[in-house]
Amino acid sequence: MYKALVKPLLFSMDPENAHDLMRGCARGANNRAVSGLLRSICQVWDPRLAVHVAGISFPNPVGLAAGLDKNAELVGLCSGLGFGHLELGTVTARPQPGNPRPRIFRLAQDHALINRMGFPSLGADEIERRLAKVRAMLPVLPPIGANIGKSKSAELDEAVEDYCYSFRKLAPVADYVAINVSSPNTPGLRQLQERERLQALLEALQGLNAGKRPIFVKVAPDLSFTALEELVDCCLRAGVAGLIATNTTIGREGLSSGTSEAGGVSGAPLRRRALEVVRFLGARLSGKLALVGVGGISSAEDVLAMLSVGANMVQLYTALIYEGPGLVSQINRGLLEFMELHGCRSIAEAGQAWGDSRAVA
Ligand SMILES: Cc1cc2nc3c(=O)[nH]c(=O)nc-3n(C[C@H](O)[C@H](O)[C@H](O)COP(=O)(O)O)c2cc1C
């Protein structure tokens, strides 16, 4: 139904207008009855899918990546689709409009998107209010992460205070907080991945983190292995809960569609690099921090590949646009089939079994 009817209609529209249309329809799912009905259709419940990461229990390993629901408008719909967690945002401390439109582009041949959204956000005050409201309205929700980023109007030297503002607001209403220092569309943001700046930022956030809300750091796929190594050291020292790898790439490798649009590439062309980064981080971390794999995931096999190189769970965004709302349950059913076949009792065992089967092949 999605591929035959809805997708052709949506793909005939400008990508952001299509998103706005879907968002309008999705608001109807922000009530207990509709979200619950959707969940009863889409959610794959099986204890073998559950993962326990950073002290949080997730019903399955497939989460929604940041960017689709920037302003906590789609929580009812997305939890109904059966995601194991939802990462909302990026939220900025100050409300801001983001970059001028058009700022999302489809590369249909490549199953990819380019975006240069630039963090359009209603701001941390409003998102705090919305999240508190949605939690009261929808008592059954998967874990929710708040992804926070720097306001465009904050200078790089004001970044720490800017993030701290959002953290103070959103940590109390979120299950974890993701620190976005890796989007390519806010000038200077990626410099916050450098050792001294990152250290200062993480120390300040941990200083505020009396409630010990798990903090994840989201990294770019374009960092060198040396830079990733430094980042890992910094995160270990700061005692964060984990890393999310990766954000979109500024690289254009593997694209068959000719495009000169600026922005970050997501979807299938990112898969290989994201997997490589997760493999590198997995080896460096050897279980000391949690690891969330994201980038080009569109099937159970892609999830298993991420798990086999060290991810504890995954997130996706772009494939949802191309494959439709049934994707999450399809992936979770695929994971269960694999687990059944290989006698795996947990998601970690499934990743191991996938790695072993590849090594033999
Ligand atoms: C349109 C769009 C907007 C995005 N916005 C954000 C964002 O605000 N914050 C963030 O951390 N990542 C953002 N991302 C990146 C995704 O969270 C994800 O890291 C990336 O797209 C790779 O996953 P995918 O290939 O499954 O889409 C965005 C991605 C897309 C396509």
The ligand as an ORCA input file, in Angstrom:
! r2SCAN-3c Opt
* xyz 0 1
  C      16.384     15.077      6.616
  C      17.328     14.655      7.694
  C      17.457     15.417      8.842
  C      18.341     15.038      9.843
  N      18.429     15.787     10.976
  C      19.241     15.379     11.974
  C      19.286     16.112     13.170
  O      18.580     17.104     13.366
  N      20.135     15.685     14.147
  C      20.930     14.567     13.996
  O      21.664     14.211     14.917
  N      20.874     13.848     12.869
  C      20.053     14.217     11.867
  N      19.990     13.487     10.723
  C      20.896     12.333     10.574
  C      20.229     11.009     10.983
  O      19.878     11.015     12.329
  C      21.163      9.831     10.700
  O      22.303      9.951     11.517
  C      21.608      9.758      9.248
  O      20.577     10.147      8.380
  C      22.064      8.356      8.855
  O      21.010      7.434      9.007
  P      20.085      6.949      7.767
  O      21.020      6.602      6.644
  O      19.320      5.788      8.299
  O      19.212      8.099      7.436
  C      19.117     13.853      9.697
  C      18.969     13.074      8.548
  C      18.092     13.449      7.565
  C      17.950     12.589      6.341
*
